[in-house]
Amino acid sequence: MVEYKLDCLYEACPIPLLKALKQLEKMKIGDILIMHTDHNCSIVNVVEWTKKQGHYIDYVEIVEGEWEIYIEKAR
């Protein structure tokens, strides 16, 4: 398992989702992508897309208005 970090601070949708898609294509099953974002629509868009694709996802608000989204590539 390898962890990849993706800085999406100050980027509005759909940029964080597009960056995540590009990074996930390069990753192997079981690898983890950690996205750092401050745009709450990223939570909605990335979580919805990730679930539809069958990957595992979780997120946590690390400070007020900033989140880390954890995506484990499942397929």
TORDOVO-315786 format. One line per field, with one value per atom (N, C-alpha, C): residue number from 1; residue in three letters; chain; atom name; x, y, z. Coordinates in steps of 0.1 Angstrom, whole numbers, plus 5000, padded with zeros to 4 digits. Layout:
BEGIN
k	[NUM, ...]
r	[ala, ...]
c	[A, ...]
a	[CA, ...]
east	[X, ...]
north	[Y, ...]
up	[Z, ...]
***
This chain:
BEGIN
k	[1, 1, 1, 2, 2, 2, 3, 3, 3, 4, 4, 4, 5, 5, 5, 6, 6, 6, 7, 7, 7, 8, 8, 8, 9, 9, 9, 10, 10, 10, 11, 11, 11, 12, 12, 12, 13, 13, 13, 14, 14, 14, 15, 15, 15, 16, 16, 16, 17, 17, 17, 18, 18, 18, 19, 19, 19, 20, 20, 20, 21, 21, 21, 22, 22, 22, 23, 23, 23, 24, 24, 24, 25, 25, 25, 26, 26, 26, 27, 27, 27, 28, 28, 28, 29, 29, 29, 30, 30, 30, 31, 31, 31, 32, 32, 32, 33, 33, 33, 34, 34, 34, 35, 35, 35, 36, 36, 36, 37, 37, 37, 38, 38, 38, 39, 39, 39, 40, 40, 40, 41, 41, 41, 42, 42, 42, 43, 43, 43, 44, 44, 44, 45, 45, 45, 46, 46, 46, 47, 47, 47, 48, 48, 48, 49, 49, 49, 50, 50, 50, 51, 51, 51, 52, 52, 52, 53, 53, 53, 54, 54, 54, 55, 55, 55, 56, 56, 56, 57, 57, 57, 58, 58, 58, 59, 59, 59, 60, 60, 60, 61, 61, 61, 62, 62, 62, 63, 63, 63, 64, 64, 64, 65, 65, 65, 66, 66, 66, 67, 67, 67, 68, 68, 68, 69, 69, 69, 70, 70, 70, 71, 71, 71, 72, 72, 72, 73, 73, 73, 74, 74, 74, 75, 75, 75]
r	[met, met, met, val, val, val, glu, glu, glu, tyr, tyr, tyr, lys, lys, lys, leu, leu, leu, asp, asp, asp, cys, cys, cys, leu, leu, leu, tyr, tyr, tyr, glu, glu, glu, ala, ala, ala, cys, cys, cys, pro, pro, pro, ile, ile, ile, pro, pro, pro, leu, leu, leu, leu, leu, leu, lys, lys, lys, ala, ala, ala, leu, leu, leu, lys, lys, lys, gln, gln, gln, leu, leu, leu, glu, glu, glu, lys, lys, lys, met, met, met, lys, lys, lys, ile, ile, ile, gly, gly, gly, asp, asp, asp, ile, ile, ile, leu, leu, leu, ile, ile, ile, met, met, met, his, his, his, thr, thr, thr, asp, asp, asp, his, his, his, asn, asn, asn, cys, cys, cys, ser, ser, ser, ile, ile, ile, val, val, val, asn, asn, asn, val, val, val, val, val, val, glu, glu, glu, trp, trp, trp, thr, thr, thr, lys, lys, lys, lys, lys, lys, gln, gln, gln, gly, gly, gly, his, his, his, tyr, tyr, tyr, ile, ile, ile, asp, asp, asp, tyr, tyr, tyr, val, val, val, glu, glu, glu, ile, ile, ile, val, val, val, glu, glu, glu, gly, gly, gly, glu, glu, glu, trp, trp, trp, glu, glu, glu, ile, ile, ile, tyr, tyr, tyr, ile, ile, ile, glu, glu, glu, lys, lys, lys, ala, ala, ala, arg, arg, arg]
c	[A, A, A, A, A, A, A, A, A, A, A, A, A, A, A, A, A, A, A, A, A, A, A, A, A, A, A, A, A, A, A, A, A, A, A, A, A, A, A, A, A, A, A, A, A, A, A, A, A, A, A, A, A, A, A, A, A, A, A, A, A, A, A, A, A, A, A, A, A, A, A, A, A, A, A, A, A, A, A, A, A, A, A, A, A, A, A, A, A, A, A, A, A, A, A, A, A, A, A, A, A, A, A, A, A, A, A, A, A, A, A, A, A, A, A, A, A, A, A, A, A, A, A, A, A, A, A, A, A, A, A, A, A, A, A, A, A, A, A, A, A, A, A, A, A, A, A, A, A, A, A, A, A, A, A, A, A, A, A, A, A, A, A, A, A, A, A, A, A, A, A, A, A, A, A, A, A, A, A, A, A, A, A, A, A, A, A, A, A, A, A, A, A, A, A, A, A, A, A, A, A, A, A, A, A, A, A, A, A, A, A, A, A, A, A, A, A, A, A, A, A, A, A, A, A]
a	[N, CA, C, N, CA, C, N, CA, C, N, CA, C, N, CA, C, N, CA, C, N, CA, C, N, CA, C, N, CA, C, N, CA, C, N, CA, C, N, CA, C, N, CA, C, N, CA, C, N, CA, C, N, CA, C, N, CA, C, N, CA, C, N, CA, C, N, CA, C, N, CA, C, N, CA, C, N, CA, C, N, CA, C, N, CA, C, N, CA, C, N, CA, C, N, CA, C, N, CA, C, N, CA, C, N, CA, C, N, CA, C, N, CA, C, N, CA, C, N, CA, C, N, CA, C, N, CA, C, N, CA, C, N, CA, C, N, CA, C, N, CA, C, N, CA, C, N, CA, C, N, CA, C, N, CA, C, N, CA, C, N, CA, C, N, CA, C, N, CA, C, N, CA, C, N, CA, C, N, CA, C, N, CA, C, N, CA, C, N, CA, C, N, CA, C, N, CA, C, N, CA, C, N, CA, C, N, CA, C, N, CA, C, N, CA, C, N, CA, C, N, CA, C, N, CA, C, N, CA, C, N, CA, C, N, CA, C, N, CA, C, N, CA, C, N, CA, C, N, CA, C, N, CA, C, N, CA, C, N, CA, C]
east	[5008, 5000, 5009, 5005, 5013, 5002, 5007, 4998, 5002, 4993, 4995, 4988, 4994, 4988, 4984, 4973, 4968, 4964, 4970, 4967, 4957, 4945, 4934, 4929, 4938, 4934, 4932, 4921, 4918, 4914, 4910, 4905, 4890, 4882, 4868, 4865, 4853, 4848, 4847, 4850, 4853, 4868, 4877, 4891, 4896, 4892, 4896, 4892, 4880, 4875, 4884, 4886, 4894, 4908, 4914, 4928, 4927, 4917, 4916, 4914, 4906, 4905, 4918, 4926, 4939, 4948, 4948, 4957, 4953, 4940, 4936, 4939, 4939, 4943, 4957, 4966, 4980, 4982, 4972, 4974, 4971, 4976, 4972, 4961, 4955, 4944, 4950, 4944, 4949, 4956, 4960, 4967, 4957, 4962, 4953, 4957, 4946, 4948, 4942, 4950, 4946, 4945, 4933, 4931, 4929, 4935, 4933, 4926, 4914, 4906, 4899, 4896, 4889, 4875, 4871, 4859, 4849, 4839, 4829, 4822, 4821, 4814, 4823, 4836, 4845, 4841, 4836, 4832, 4820, 4810, 4799, 4802, 4809, 4812, 4822, 4832, 4842, 4836, 4829, 4823, 4813, 4804, 4794, 4801, 4810, 4817, 4824, 4832, 4839, 4831, 4819, 4810, 4805, 4801, 4796, 4807, 4820, 4830, 4834, 4829, 4832, 4844, 4850, 4862, 4857, 4866, 4863, 4867, 4859, 4861, 4857, 4864, 4861, 4867, 4862, 4868, 4866, 4875, 4874, 4878, 4871, 4874, 4886, 4897, 4909, 4910, 4906, 4904, 4891, 4886, 4873, 4875, 4867, 4867, 4877, 4885, 4894, 4892, 4893, 4890, 4901, 4903, 4911, 4901, 4902, 4894, 4903, 4899, 4907, 4900, 4907, 4901, 4911, 4905, 4913, 4908, 4917, 4914, 4910, 4898, 4893, 4893, 4893, 4893, 4901]
north	[4988, 5000, 5012, 5022, 5034, 5045, 5056, 5068, 5079, 5085, 5096, 5108, 5120, 5132, 5141, 5148, 5157, 5170, 5180, 5194, 5200, 5202, 5209, 5221, 5227, 5239, 5250, 5258, 5270, 5267, 5254, 5250, 5246, 5252, 5250, 5238, 5233, 5221, 5226, 5218, 5203, 5200, 5209, 5207, 5196, 5196, 5185, 5171, 5170, 5157, 5153, 5162, 5159, 5155, 5162, 5158, 5144, 5141, 5128, 5117, 5119, 5109, 5106, 5117, 5115, 5107, 5110, 5103, 5089, 5086, 5072, 5063, 5069, 5061, 5055, 5062, 5058, 5049, 5047, 5040, 5025, 5017, 5003, 5000, 4989, 4985, 4984, 4990, 4991, 5004, 5011, 5024, 5034, 5044, 5054, 5068, 5075, 5089, 5098, 5107, 5117, 5131, 5136, 5149, 5159, 5170, 5181, 5192, 5196, 5206, 5215, 5227, 5237, 5241, 5233, 5236, 5225, 5228, 5218, 5211, 5217, 5209, 5198, 5198, 5187, 5175, 5177, 5165, 5158, 5166, 5160, 5153, 5160, 5155, 5143, 5144, 5133, 5121, 5123, 5112, 5104, 5112, 5106, 5098, 5104, 5097, 5085, 5086, 5075, 5063, 5065, 5054, 5048, 5056, 5050, 5041, 5044, 5037, 5025, 5023, 5012, 5013, 5025, 5027, 5029, 5028, 5031, 5045, 5052, 5066, 5070, 5079, 5085, 5100, 5108, 5122, 5127, 5137, 5143, 5158, 5166, 5180, 5182, 5186, 5187, 5200, 5211, 5224, 5230, 5240, 5245, 5249, 5243, 5247, 5240, 5230, 5222, 5208, 5199, 5185, 5177, 5165, 5155, 5144, 5140, 5130, 5118, 5106, 5094, 5085, 5081, 5072, 5060, 5048, 5036, 5030, 5029, 5023, 5008, 5005, 4991, 4983, 4990, 4982, 4990]
up	[5000, 5000, 5000, 4991, 4990, 4993, 5000, 5002, 4993, 4986, 4978, 4984, 4983, 4988, 4977, 4977, 4967, 4973, 4971, 4976, 4967, 4972, 4964, 4971, 4980, 4987, 4977, 4979, 4971, 4957, 4955, 4941, 4942, 4933, 4933, 4924, 4926, 4918, 4903, 4894, 4895, 4896, 4898, 4898, 4907, 4920, 4929, 4924, 4919, 4914, 4902, 4893, 4881, 4885, 4895, 4900, 4906, 4913, 4920, 4909, 4899, 4888, 4882, 4879, 4872, 4881, 4894, 4903, 4905, 4906, 4909, 4897, 4885, 4873, 4874, 4881, 4882, 4894, 4903, 4915, 4914, 4923, 4923, 4934, 4932, 4942, 4956, 4966, 4979, 4983, 4973, 4975, 4981, 4988, 4994, 4989, 4985, 4981, 4992, 4997, 5007, 5001, 4999, 4994, 5005, 5003, 5013, 5006, 5011, 5004, 5014, 5009, 5017, 5010, 5000, 4993, 4996, 5003, 5008, 4997, 4985, 4974, 4970, 4972, 4969, 4977, 4989, 4998, 4990, 4986, 4980, 4967, 4958, 4945, 4946, 4953, 4954, 4961, 4972, 4979, 4970, 4963, 4954, 4943, 4936, 4925, 4930, 4942, 4947, 4950, 4957, 4960, 4947, 4937, 4925, 4918, 4920, 4913, 4922, 4934, 4942, 4951, 4952, 4960, 4975, 4984, 4998, 5001, 5009, 5011, 5025, 5031, 5044, 5043, 5052, 5053, 5067, 5070, 5083, 5082, 5090, 5090, 5099, 5094, 5102, 5109, 5104, 5110, 5104, 5110, 5105, 5091, 5082, 5068, 5059, 5065, 5057, 5060, 5050, 5051, 5045, 5050, 5043, 5039, 5026, 5020, 5018, 5023, 5022, 5012, 5001, 4991, 4990, 4992, 4990, 4977, 4967, 4954, 4956, 4951, 4953, 4940, 4929, 4916, 4905]
***
